[in-house]
Amino acid sequence: MEALGTDRLVAALGLAPEVARFYVRVLPMSGRSVQEILAFLGIGRAEFDVLAADLVGSGTMVIDGDCVELLPPSQALSQIIESAADRARRAYEQLLSVSRAVPHLVADSTRDPQVAHADAVAPIDGEVVLAGSTADTLTALIERTTGELLWLRPDQWTLPWEEEMRRLIAEGVLTGRQVRGIYPIRALTDAPAVLQSRQEVGEQIRLLPQVPTRLLVIGSSHAVLPDPLGSTETTPRIVVRQRGIVEGFVLYFEQLWAQASPLLEYERGVKGSETRRQLLLQLSDGAQDEQIARRLGMSLRTVRRRVAELMVELGAESRFQAGVEAARRGWL
């Protein structure tokens, strides 16, 4: 691949030779439609998508609607190196976390068998609830408890019992119960009526680009989560009553709550500090422009413009550096 350097360098950066050749052939047609490129190359859309996947993933190629744009060779190489460096950074952090856990694993394996046998062992307090009875389970739990309600709600507004949950929240707030919920930013467009309805009955709402899983925490006594974690309704639910585990979920929720943007402030500051903060969080997490646009509900063109403005404002030469500098300035 002459334009990006030697084939050896390209391979070292994770691009297959056929992908490199694909880039060189498509580069002169940057700005053209997908259909024009397919006709020029004489290939089908499925083959195009396979070849383009690595380029899109690295940010070298952007498909905006039906328009294909490619970075010029020098910028493409910089982008690929930056993506490789970011993957290496995340891999290093994961390995570091594993290495820190090793002493605890070793300690468990080297315990005196007689002491281990003498220790009291009891099952965790909780049960698995089938998905079909989730609404009844939540209603019973909320009605017979008094603690604060903490919700992670990536998509629950699509469920048939939303009105019942709203009623329970309204009754809880009237008795002095605090209710807090974290939603993805896309809920502003996907379910604005739900956000307004929940806010009207007293739920405090904050927004994040992504909400990783469904979760309900009730005080320090109960946690309800899917197994496996996520937002798929077909999975069973686990109800946990073990205080230490529930408190761990509370800490997790509070960490997300601190990162999230208050609904009212986000709505008022669409062009201001809250959107900027969420954009910077996405940059520091290594998200690509297409991902950021989807998560923040912006056009791809707007994302690119704001990223460029932020990097100039921060004096940063890379996205990762922009995230670091923003954290240093206390913007995150």
N, C-alpha and C positions, 0 to 999 in steps of 0.2 A: 504494500500500500504506500505508494510514493508520497501522497499528499499528507499522510499522518505519520510518516516515518517508516521504519523497517517492519517487516512482518513479525519479526521476533519481539519488537517492542509492543506491537498491537496485541500479540498473543499473551504477552506478560500482563497486559492491562485487561485481559479477559474478553477480547473481541476475537471471534473466530475469523479465519481468512476470508470466508465467503461473505461475512458481514462487512469486513473492510472493503472488499471489492464492490459490494452493494452500495456502500457509502460513496465511493468514487464515481460510480455510474449515475447515482441519483443527484449528486451535488450540483451538476449544471442545471438541473430542473427544479432547484429550490424555489419555492413560491408557486409552483404549479399544483394542480389538483391531483388527487390520488388516481383518478381514472386516466389522466394524461400520462402519469408515470407508469401505470400498469401497461398501457398501450405501447409506450416507448420501450419498456423492458421485455414485453411479451410474456408476462407472467400473470397468474391469478392473484386475487386478493388474499387468499389464505397463505400463499408463499410469501407475498409481500409482508403480511403481518408477522410471520415468523422471522424474516430477515430484519425487519424494523424493530423488533421487540427490544433488543439490547441497546440500540441507538436511542430509542425513546426512553428507556430506563435510565440511561446515562445523561439524558438531557441534550444529547447531540442532535436528535431529530425531534421536531414538534409537529404533531398532527392536530391542527385547529380546525374542526369541522371537516371539510374536504381538502383543505390546503396543507401542503407539506413544506416545512421549512427546515433547513439544515444549517448548523453553525459552520462557518468557514474552517478550513483545516487547523489553523493555529488555535482558534478558540475551541474547536472540537477536542483537540488533544488535551488542552488545559482542563476542559470539562470532564473528560474520561479519567484523567489523573486525579482530579478532585473527588470524583465519585469513588474511585478505588481507595483513596486515602480515607474517605469517610467510612467505607465498609471496613477498612482495616481498624479504624478507631473504634467502631462499634464491636468488632470481634475482640479487640483488646479488652474493652470494658467487660464483655461477657466472660472472657477467660479470667479476668481479674476477680470477678464475682465468684466464679467457681473455685479459684485458688483460695479465696478467703474462707470458703465453706469446707475445704479439705480438713483443716484441723479438727472441726467439729465431727466430721465423719470418722476420722481416725480415733478420736476420743471415744465415740460410741462403740467402735469395733474392738477397742482395747480395754473395755470395762471388765472388772472382775466378774466372772459368770455367777459366782455365789451372790454378789451384791446385786447384780442385775435381776437374778431370780427372786431376791428378797424384796425388790421394789414393788410397790403396789401399781398394778397396771389396770386401767379401766378404759372402756371405749369412749370416744368422743360423744358428747351429748347432742343428738340430732337425728334427723331422719331424711329419707329421700321421698319426695312427693311427685307423683306422676303429673305430667304437664296439664292434663285435662282438669285437674283439681286446683290449679295454681290460684285462680281467683278466690275460691272458697278459703284456701289456706291463708292468703293475704288478708282477707276480710276478717277471719277469726283472730289472726295474730294482732292486727291493728286495733280491733275492738276490745281485746282483753289486756292490752298493754297500755303504758302511759309515757314511754320514752319518746325522744325526738325521732322523727322519721327522716332518713337520709336516702335519697333515690339516685341511682344512676339510670338514666332513661334514654338509651340510644335509639329506640324505635317503638316503645310501648304504646305510643298514641295510635298505632295500627290495630291494637287489640280490642276485642268487643266489650271489655269491662272497664274502659276508660271512665265512663260516667259514674260507675260504682266507686272507683278509686277517688274520683273528684269529690264525691259525697263524703267519703270517709275522711278525706283531708280537711274538708270544710268543717266537719264536726270536731275533728281533732284540734284545729286552730281555734275554734270557739271555746274550747276547754283549756286554752293556754299552751297547747302543744306546738312546738316549733317543727316546721317542715321545710326541708331544703332539697332541691333537685338540680341535677346537672344534665344538660341536654346538648346534643351536637348542634353546631351553628346552622346546619341545614334545616333544623326544625323551624327556623324563622320563615322559610318558604314552604316546607312540607306540611307543617302543622301550626300555623300562627294562631288559629282559634284555640288550640289546646293550651298553648303557652299563655294566652290571654286569660283563658278560663281558670287555669291553675293559679295564675298570679292574682286573679280577682278573689279567690277564696283564701289567699294568704300564704301560698307557697312562695318561698324565696327561690329565684331561678338564676342560674349562671350557665354560661355557654362555653364549650370547648370545640375545637375543630373536629375532634373525634372523642367518642365515649366508648371505652373498650368493652364493656360488658353490662348486662342488666344486673342490678343489685339493689336490695333494700336492706337497710340496717335500722333496727329499732332499739334506740337507747344503747345500752351495753349488754342487752339480754338476747337479742335475736339477730340473725343475718339470713337472708334468703338469696340464693344465687343459683344460676344454671350450672349443670354439669354436662359437658365441659363449659368453661366460662365463655361468654359471648352473648349473642342476642337471638339465637335460634329457638323458636317457640316449641319445636318438636322434642327438645331435650327435657329430662326430668329436672326438678328443682331440689336443692339441698337446703334444709332448714337447720341451722346451727344454733345451739344454745350455749356452747362452751364460751365462757366469758372472755378468756384470753384471745381466742380466735376472733370473736366479735369485735373486741377492742382493736385488733389488727386491721379489720375492715374499716373501722371508724378512722384510724390513722390514714389509711389509703384514701378514703373519701376526702378527708381534710386536705391532703396533699393536692388532690385534683381540684378541690374547691379554691385553694389559694391560687392556682394557675388560671382558673376560669374567669371569664368576664361577666359582671352583672348584666342581666338582660337589659335593664333600662339604660345603663351606661353604654352598652354596645350599640343599642338602637340610636342613641343620641350621638355616638361617636363613630359612625360608620366610616368617616374619613379621618378619624382622629386616633387617639392614643390606644383605645382598646383593639381596634383592628390592627394597628401597628404591632401591638404586643403579641397578638395571636399569630400574625405573619412571622414575627421573629422567632416565636416558639417553633413554628414549622421549619424555618430555615435551620435552627440549631439542631433539629431532629433529623435533618438530612432529606426532607421532603422535596420532591421535584415540583416544577411549576404546575404541571397538570394536576398533581395531587393537591397542591395548595388551592388551586382554583376550585376544585371540586369540594374540598372541605370547608372553604370559607365562602362559597357561593359567589365567587367573582369570575369575571371573564379572564381568559388566559392573558389577553393583552394588558388588562389592569394589573394582574399579578406581576407580570414582567416589568411594567413601569414602576410599580411600587418597590419591587426588589431592587431595581437599579437606583431609585431615589434613596432607599435606605442604605445601600452600600456606599454611596457617595457621602451621605450624611455621617456615616460611621467611619469613613475613611478605610473601609475594608476592601481587600482584594479578592476575597472568596466568601461564599455563603457561610461556611463554618466560622470564619474569622468574624463575620458580622454578628453571628449569634454570641460568640465569646465577648466581643466588645459591648454588645447590648447588655449582657449580663453584668459586665464590669461597671457599666454606667447605671445599673439598677433599673433598667427598662423592663426586665423580665421578672 
